[in-house]
Amino acid sequence: MEEDDTIFALSSGGGGASVGSGATAVAVIRISGPCAFDALRELLSPHPLGARDEEDGIGPGCEEIKRPKLPKARMASLRILYDPLGDDAGTDSGSGSRKRDPLDSALVLTFPGPNSFTGEDIVELHCHGSRAVVQGVLSALSFLNFRKTHAPNAPEGGGRMNLRPADPGEFTQRAYAHGKLGLVEVEALADLIVADTSLQRKQALRQFDGRLSRLYTGWREELIKGLAHAEAVIDFGDDEVLDEDEGTDDGMEGDGGMSIWGTIRPRMASLRQAMERHLADASRGELLRDGLRIAIVGRPNAGKSSLLNLLAGRDAAIVSSTPGTTRDVVEVILDLGGVRCTLLDTAGVREEMEEGVNDIEVEGMRRARRAARDAHIVVGVVDASDKLRGVDAVKDLISEGDGAMPDEPGVKSENILYAMNKLDLLDETDGPPTNTVLGGSSFGISCTTSEGVDSFLSALTDQALSMVSKGSDSQNAALVSVEGTEGAVITRARHRRHVVAASEALARFDLLSGQGYMALDMAAEELRLCASELGRITGAIDVESILDVLFADFCIGK
């Protein structure tokens, strides 16, 4: 990132932002950097700004070309943008009578730094969203790269504007570099940009408001206080008792230095307990951010693909009476009560020795077992007229997995739902369809008539919500968990890894701090390690290894 450069990009969709993208009513083009306002003046000027004196072809009798006045900060102003591409071969010279062609009529906003998103001068151009307008403005900005700048910090005589297209995430990267956003807030912004559901949006906004950063920063400050006391003992000798200003007598003579930590040790124990509670969240934040995987499994022709199409509201999977139609895993994205769910239609599972089974179908069954093993929720679809074989097939598939170790936990019974399909084909002598299922909730449905599908979908939604909230199986309880006051949640594996390492360091500190002066240095080092792990979450230390990956995930213009 070259901070001397001024960057620009289309920050909204449409306008030819990508191949095949259509036009939009409004397109937002953002400019940020030391020459952002100079670039805007060029676009607002109907004449080349370089034509100001006799050297550039303007004689004493010619009218002086004045620099356009910029809009007031943070006040939208309707202006005409002019195209500098017609200026004499891209030089600063030109004729005083020459007028540039208009590019567009746009709303223009200016945000002087440091009170802006990036901390730099920012210009936003709200143009019409056609490909011709957007590409025209972007081409004009590229053309201004070699124009002179009159910025306050420019070299004497004026230097180049150094305008260039922004890299992916570079606007946010500059905001981070200028202290406008912390690392956790940058990650939250990335999550907010790609949020598919309402709960993902709410979780990202809760993290973006800084509460997660404040939590980790508060923990780190507590650690640093304890570490400061330890450094005092190390630097000034054994007669310096930790926390003696608290009025404790833990440092009395004759204790062998066992109580030198005073009240710091119980405070670190409380901090470790807080970390353990933070970690004991069943990965709800990560599940909500990444979404749940729901595998639909069962015997061939049980109605798995029909159920997928019914829930998706479209023909996502081929439906045929021929067994083994589905070979690969078909994925459909659903929003279940605000939870992003990936619904997986898998190949029907049967004995490999059955007639008609070939190598391709065997591979499909292997993938079905793997999908069931990796799923958060399993939906077993059973032909209600052949329920015993259907239920056994689902149970065998879940227990077998694909390469799972014998002691490896499988899908929990409460996360298995059975859909007894083809109710419309049953007669009265068949009895109720759900009386043989154990170890999971069961629902009678018909994919042909849609009977029972609403009840099944409601139960599936409640199950998904229960996995991302601390409430009950109702949606209201889930929303209280997301919007409530219980505090921030871990949303990324990176956060969890560092909090686990910090907690382990505090556990070692607890052991070493009970050994008196002999282990003082080692105990203090564990506090340093703990503080370092928390600092890596917030970006206080050692974050270069993740910055490039993180900002590369942003779209261009953000």
C-alpha positions in Angstrom: 0.0 0.0 0.0 1.5 3.3 -1.2 0.0 6.0 1.1 1.3 8.8 -1.2 -0.9 7.5 -4.0 -4.5 8.6 -4.4 -6.8 5.6 -5.1 -10.2 5.4 -6.7 -12.7 2.6 -7.4 -16.4 1.8 -8.0 -17.8 1.1 -4.6 -21.2 0.0 -5.6 -22.5 -2.8 -7.8 -23.4 -2.5 -11.5 -22.0 0.0 -13.9 -19.8 -2.6 -15.5 -18.1 -3.5 -12.2 -17.7 -7.0 -13.4 -18.3 -8.9 -16.6 -22.0 -9.4 -17.2 -23.0 -6.9 -14.5 -26.0 -4.8 -15.4 -26.7 -1.1 -15.0 -28.0 0.4 -11.8 -29.8 3.6 -11.0 -26.9 5.1 -9.1 -23.2 4.1 -9.0 -20.9 5.4 -6.2 -17.2 6.1 -7.2 -14.9 6.7 -4.3 -11.6 8.6 -4.3 -9.2 8.7 -1.3 -5.8 10.1 -0.8 -3.8 13.4 -0.7 -4.9 14.5 -4.2 -8.5 13.5 -4.0 -9.7 17.1 -3.9 -7.4 18.1 -6.8 -8.8 15.3 -8.9 -12.3 16.5 -8.1 -11.4 20.0 -9.2 -10.2 18.7 -12.5 -13.5 16.8 -13.0 -15.6 19.9 -12.0 -13.7 22.2 -14.4 -15.2 22.8 -17.8 -11.7 23.9 -19.1 -8.2 22.4 -18.6 -6.9 23.7 -15.3 -3.4 23.8 -16.7 -4.2 26.6 -19.1 -3.5 29.5 -16.8 -0.7 31.6 -18.2 1.1 32.7 -21.3 3.4 29.7 -21.2 0.4 27.4 -21.6 -1.1 29.5 -24.4 -3.2 32.0 -22.4 -2.2 35.6 -23.2 -2.7 38.7 -21.0 -6.0 39.4 -22.7 -7.4 35.9 -22.0 -9.8 35.2 -19.2 -8.1 33.3 -16.3 -9.5 29.9 -15.7 -10.4 29.7 -12.0 -10.2 26.5 -10.0 -13.7 25.2 -9.2 -15.0 25.6 -5.7 -15.5 22.4 -3.9 -18.8 21.5 -2.2 -19.0 22.0 1.6 -17.7 19.1 3.6 -20.4 16.4 4.0 -22.9 18.3 2.0 -24.2 16.7 -1.2 -24.0 19.0 -4.2 -25.3 18.4 -7.7 -22.5 19.1 -10.1 -21.6 18.5 -13.8 -18.5 16.3 -14.2 -16.3 17.0 -17.3 -14.1 14.7 -19.3 -10.4 15.7 -19.3 -9.6 13.0 -22.0 -10.1 15.6 -24.7 -7.3 17.9 -23.4 -4.3 18.3 -25.7 -2.7 14.8 -25.7 -2.9 14.5 -22.0 -0.7 17.6 -21.2 -1.5 20.4 -18.9 -1.7 22.8 -21.9 -4.8 23.8 -23.8 -6.7 26.5 -25.4 -8.6 28.9 -23.2 -11.7 28.7 -25.4 -11.8 24.9 -25.4 -14.6 23.4 -23.3 -14.5 19.8 -22.1 -17.3 17.4 -22.9 -19.6 16.6 -19.9 -19.4 13.2 -18.4 -22.4 13.2 -16.2 -24.6 15.1 -13.7 -23.7 13.7 -10.3 -24.1 14.3 -6.6 -20.7 15.1 -5.1 -19.6 14.7 -1.5 -16.3 15.6 0.2 -15.0 14.2 3.5 -11.8 16.0 4.6 -9.3 13.9 6.6 -8.8 12.8 9.2 -12.5 12.8 9.8 -13.3 10.3 7.1 -13.6 6.5 6.7 -9.9 6.1 5.6 -8.6 9.1 7.6 -7.6 10.7 4.3 -9.4 13.2 2.1 -12.3 11.3 0.4 -14.5 12.2 -2.5 -17.7 10.3 -3.4 -19.3 10.7 -6.8 -22.9 9.4 -7.0 -23.2 9.0 -10.7 -25.8 7.4 -13.0 -25.1 3.7 -13.0 -24.8 2.9 -16.7 -21.6 1.2 -18.0 -20.8 4.2 -20.2 -21.0 6.7 -17.3 -19.0 4.6 -14.9 -16.3 3.7 -17.3 -16.1 7.3 -18.5 -15.5 8.6 -15.0 -13.0 5.8 -14.1 -11.1 6.5 -17.4 -11.0 10.2 -16.6 -9.5 9.5 -13.2 -6.9 7.2 -14.7 -6.0 9.9 -17.2 -5.4 12.5 -14.4 -2.6 10.3 -13.0 0.1 12.5 -14.5 -1.5 15.9 -13.9 0.0 18.3 -11.5 -1.2 18.5 -8.0 -1.6 21.7 -5.9 -2.0 19.8 -2.6 -0.4 21.6 0.4 2.2 18.8 0.8 3.1 18.7 -2.9 6.7 19.6 -4.0 7.4 23.1 -5.1 6.0 23.6 -8.5 3.5 20.8 -8.1 4.0 17.1 -8.3 2.0 14.3 -9.9 -1.4 13.3 -8.6 -0.4 9.7 -8.6 -4.0 8.5 -9.2 -4.5 4.8 -9.6 -7.2 2.1 -9.2 -7.5 0.7 -5.7 -6.5 -2.8 -4.8 -9.2 -5.1 -3.2 -9.9 -3.9 0.3 -7.4 -1.0 0.1 -9.9 1.6 1.4 -10.4 -0.5 4.5 -6.7 -1.2 4.7 -6.0 2.6 4.8 -8.7 3.0 7.5 -6.9 0.3 9.6 -3.4 1.9 8.9 -4.7 5.3 10.1 -6.3 3.9 13.3 -9.9 4.4 12.1 -10.7 0.7 12.5 -9.2 -2.1 14.6 -8.5 -5.6 13.2 -11.6 -7.1 14.8 -13.7 -4.3 13.3 -12.1 -4.9 9.9 -13.1 -8.5 10.1 -16.6 -7.5 11.2 -16.9 -5.2 8.2 -15.9 -8.1 5.9 -18.6 -10.2 7.5 -21.2 -7.4 7.1 -20.4 -7.0 3.4 -21.1 -10.7 2.7 -23.9 -11.2 5.2 -26.7 -13.2 3.6 -29.2 -13.3 6.5 -30.6 -11.0 9.2 -28.8 -12.8 12.0 -25.5 -12.7 10.2 -26.0 -8.9 9.7 -26.9 -8.4 13.4 -23.9 -10.4 14.6 -21.5 -8.5 12.3 -22.9 -5.1 13.5 -22.5 -6.2 17.1 -18.8 -7.0 16.4 -18.4 -3.8 14.3 -19.5 -1.6 17.2 -16.3 -2.5 19.0 -17.6 -4.7 21.9 -15.5 -7.7 21.0 -12.4 -5.5 20.8 -13.3 -3.9 24.1 -13.6 -7.3 25.7 -10.2 -8.5 24.6 -8.5 -5.1 25.2 -10.0 -5.1 28.8 -8.6 -8.6 29.4 -5.2 -7.5 28.1 -5.1 -4.4 30.2 -5.8 -6.5 33.3 -2.9 -8.8 32.4 -0.6 -5.9 31.9 -1.4 -4.6 35.3 -0.4 -7.9 36.8 2.7 -8.1 34.7 3.7 -4.6 35.8 3.7 -5.7 39.5 5.7 -8.8 38.6 8.3 -6.6 36.8 8.5 -4.4 39.9 9.5 -7.4 42.0 12.0 -8.6 39.4 13.6 -5.2 39.0 13.6 -4.0 42.7 14.1 -7.2 44.6 12.4 -9.6 46.9 11.4 -6.9 49.4 8.9 -5.6 46.8 5.6 -7.3 47.7 3.0 -7.4 44.9 -0.2 -5.6 45.5 0.7 -4.5 49.0 -1.2 -1.3 48.4 -4.3 -3.4 48.6 -3.9 -3.8 52.3 -3.2 -7.5 52.2 -0.6 -9.3 54.4 0.1 -12.0 51.8 3.7 -10.9 51.7 4.5 -11.6 55.3 7.9 -12.9 56.2 8.4 -16.6 56.6 6.1 -17.7 53.8 9.0 -18.5 51.5 7.8 -16.0 48.9 4.7 -18.1 48.3 2.4 -15.1 48.5 4.3 -12.5 46.5 1.5 -12.3 43.9 -1.0 -10.8 46.5 -4.4 -10.3 44.9 -3.1 -10.7 41.4 -3.3 -14.5 41.4 -7.1 -14.6 42.2 -7.7 -11.9 39.6 -5.9 -13.9 37.0 -7.9 -16.9 38.0 -11.1 -14.9 37.5 -9.9 -13.8 34.1 -9.2 -17.4 33.1 -12.7 -18.3 34.2 -14.1 -15.5 32.0 -12.1 -16.9 29.0 -13.4 -20.4 29.6 -16.9 -19.2 29.7 -16.2 -17.2 26.5 -15.0 -20.4 24.8 -17.8 -22.6 26.1 -20.3 -21.3 23.5 -20.6 -24.4 21.3 -19.1 -22.3 18.4 -22.4 -20.5 18.0 -20.8 -17.4 16.6 -18.7 -19.3 14.0 -21.8 -21.4 13.0 -23.8 -18.3 12.5 -21.1 -16.6 10.5 -20.2 -19.6 8.3 -23.7 -21.2 8.2 -25.0 -24.6 8.9 -24.7 -27.7 6.7 -27.9 -29.8 6.5 -27.5 -33.2 4.8 -30.5 -35.0 3.3 -29.9 -38.7 3.3 -31.8 -41.9 2.8 -32.4 -44.8 0.5 -32.9 -44.3 -3.3 -36.3 -43.1 -4.4 -37.3 -42.0 -0.8 -37.9 -38.5 -2.0 -34.7 -36.7 -1.1 -34.5 -34.6 -4.3 -38.2 -33.9 -4.2 -37.8 -32.5 -0.7 -34.8 -30.4 -1.7 -36.7 -28.9 -4.6 -39.8 -28.2 -2.4 -37.7 -26.4 0.3 -35.7 -24.5 -2.4 -38.8 -23.5 -4.3 -37.2 -24.5 -7.6 -36.0 -27.6 -9.5 -32.5 -27.7 -8.1 -32.1 -31.4 -8.4 -33.3 -34.0 -11.0 -36.2 -36.1 -9.9 -36.7 -39.6 -11.4 -38.2 -42.9 -10.5 -34.9 -44.6 -11.6 -32.8 -45.5 -8.5 -29.4 -43.8 -8.3 -30.3 -40.6 -10.2 -28.4 -38.4 -7.8 -24.7 -39.2 -7.9 -23.0 -36.0 -6.7 -23.9 -33.7 -3.8 -26.3 -31.0 -4.9 -26.1 -27.8 -2.7 -28.9 -25.2 -2.2 -28.6 -22.1 0.1 -31.6 -21.4 2.4 -32.3 -18.7 4.9 -34.0 -20.5 7.9 -35.1 -18.0 10.4 -32.0 -15.8 9.7 -29.6 -18.7 9.7 -27.7 -19.3 6.5 -28.0 -23.0 5.8 -26.6 -25.1 3.0 -29.0 -27.9 2.1 -27.2 -31.0 0.6 -29.0 -33.5 -1.5 -27.0 -36.8 -1.5 -27.1 -40.0 -3.4 -29.4 -42.7 -2.1 -27.7 -45.3 0.0 -28.2 -49.1 -0.5 -26.3 -52.3 -0.4 -23.4 -52.2 -2.9 -24.3 -55.8 -4.0 -27.8 -54.8 -5.0 -28.7 -55.2 -8.7 -27.9 -52.1 -10.8 -25.3 -50.6 -8.5 -22.2 -49.5 -10.4 -18.9 -47.8 -9.5 -20.3 -44.3 -10.1 -23.2 -44.9 -7.7 -20.8 -46.4 -5.1 -18.7 -43.2 -5.2 -22.0 -41.2 -4.8 -22.8 -43.2 -1.7 -19.3 -42.6 -0.3 -19.9 -38.9 -0.8 -23.3 -39.1 0.9 -21.6 -40.7 4.0 -19.0 -37.9 4.0 -21.7 -35.2 3.7 -23.6 -36.8 6.7 -20.5 -37.0 8.8 -19.6 -33.3 8.1 -23.2 -32.0 8.5 -24.5 -30.1 11.5 -28.0 -31.4 11.0 -29.1 -34.6 9.2 -32.5 -35.0 7.6 -33.3 -38.7 7.0 -35.9 -39.1 4.3 -37.8 -42.4 4.6 -40.4 -44.0 2.3 -43.3 -44.3 4.7 -44.4 -47.5 3.0 -41.0 -49.1 3.7 -40.1 -47.3 6.9 -38.1 -50.1 8.7 -35.5 -50.4 5.9 -35.5 -46.6 5.4 -34.8 -45.8 9.1 -32.1 -48.6 9.3 -30.4 -47.2 6.2 -30.2 -43.7 7.7 -28.9 -45.0 11.0 -26.3 -47.1 9.4 -25.1 -44.3 7.2 -24.8 -41.9 10.2 -22.9 -44.5 12.3 -20.6 -45.5 9.4 -19.4 -42.1 8.3 -16.5 -42.0 5.9 -13.2 -42.6 7.5 -14.4 -41.7 10.9 -12.6 -43.1 13.9 -14.6 -45.6 16.1 -14.5 -43.2 19.1 -15.2 -40.1 17.0 -18.6 -38.5 18.0 -21.2 -38.5 15.3 -24.2 -36.3 14.7 -26.1 -35.8 18.0 -29.5 -37.5 18.1 -31.2 -34.1 18.7 -29.7 -32.9 15.4 -31.3 -35.7 13.4 -34.8 -35.2 11.9 -36.7 -37.9 10.0 -39.1 -37.0 7.2 -41.5 -39.9 6.6 -42.4 -39.2 2.9 -45.2 -40.3 0.6 -48.0 -40.1 3.1 -50.4 -39.7 0.1 -49.6 -43.3 -0.9 -50.4 -44.9 2.5 -53.8 -46.5 3.2 -55.4 -46.9 6.6 -53.9 -50.4 7.2 -50.3 -49.0 7.2 -50.7 -47.3 10.6 -49.1 -44.1 11.6 -45.8 -43.4 9.8 -43.6 -42.2 12.7 -44.1 -44.9 15.3 -40.9 -46.8 14.6 -38.3 -44.0 14.7 -36.0 -43.6 17.7 -33.2 -41.2 18.4 -34.6 -38.2 16.5 -37.7 -36.2 15.7 -39.9 -37.6 13.0 -42.5 -35.9 10.7 -45.0 -37.3 8.2 -44.9 -35.5 4.9 -45.8 -35.7 1.3 -43.7 -34.0 -1.2 -46.4 -34.5 -3.8 -49.3 -32.8 -1.9 -47.0 -30.7 0.5 -48.9 -32.3 3.5 -46.9 -31.8 6.7 -44.1 -29.9 5.0 -44.8 -26.7 6.8 -44.5 -28.4 10.2 -41.3 -30.1 9.2 -39.8 -26.8 7.9 -40.8 -25.1 11.2 -39.0 -27.8 13.2 -36.0 -27.6 11.0 -35.8 -23.9 11.4 -36.1 -24.2 15.2 -33.3 -26.7 15.2 -31.1 -24.4 13.2 -31.8 -21.5 15.5 -31.1 -23.5 18.6 -27.6 -24.2 17.4 -26.7 -20.5 17.0 -28.4 -19.2 20.1 -28.4 -19.8 23.9 -32.1 -19.6 24.0 -34.8 -22.2 23.6 -36.0 -23.6 20.3 -38.1 -20.6 19.6 -37.0 -17.8 17.3 -37.6 -15.1 19.9 -35.1 -16.8 22.2 -32.5 -16.8 19.5 -33.0 -13.2 18.8 -32.6 -12.3 22.5 -29.3 -14.2 22.4 -28.1 -12.3 19.3 -29.3 -8.9 20.4 -29.1 -9.2 24.1 -26.6 -8.0 26.7 -24.7 -11.2 27.4 -21.7 -9.9 25.5 -19.8 -10.6 22.3 -19.2 -14.0 20.8 -16.3 -15.6 19.0 -16.9 -15.4 15.3 -13.7 -16.7 13.8 -11.4 -19.7 14.4 -8.5 -17.3 14.6 -10.1 -15.6 17.7 -10.8 -19.0 19.3 -7.2 -20.2 18.7 -5.7 -17.2 20.5 -8.2 -17.2 23.4 -7.4 -20.9 23.9 -3.7 -20.2 23.9 -4.2 -17.3 26.4 -6.3 -19.5 28.7 -3.6 -22.2 28.6 -1.0 -19.6 29.5 -3.0 -18.5 32.5 -3.3 -22.1 33.6 0.5 -22.4 33.6 0.7 -19.1 35.4 -1.6 -20.4 38.1 0.8 -23.4 38.7 4.0 -21.3 38.6 2.7 -18.5 40.8 2.3 -20.9 43.6 6.0 -21.7 43.7 7.2 -18.3 45.1 10.2 -16.4 44.1 11.9 -19.3 42.4 9.3 -19.3 39.6 8.7 -15.6 39.5 10.3 -15.0 36.1 8.5 -18.0 34.5 5.1 -17.0 35.9 5.6 -13.4 34.6 6.5 -14.8 31.2 3.2 -16.7 31.1 1.4 -13.4 31.6 3.4 -11.9 28.8 2.4 -14.8 26.5 -1.2 -14.4 27.5 -1.2 -10.7 26.8 0.5 -11.4 23.5 -2.2 -13.8 22.3 -4.9 -11.4 23.1 -3.0 -8.6 21.3 -2.9 -10.8 18.2 -6.7 -10.8 18.1 -7.1 -7.1 18.2 -4.1 -6.3 16.0 -2.1 -4.7 18.8 0.9 -6.9 17.8 2.1 -9.2 15.1 -0.7 -9.1 12.6 1.2 -8.7 9.3 0.8 -12.4 8.5 -3.0 -12.1 8.2 -3.5 -8.6 6.8 -2.8 -9.5 3.2 -5.2 -12.5 3.3 -7.9 -10.5 5.1 -7.9 -7.4 2.8 -7.7 -9.6 -0.3 -11.2 -11.0 0.6 -12.7 -7.5 0.3 -14.2 -6.4 -2.9 -12.6 -3.6 -4.9 -14.0 -0.2 -3.7 -14.2 -1.1 0.0 
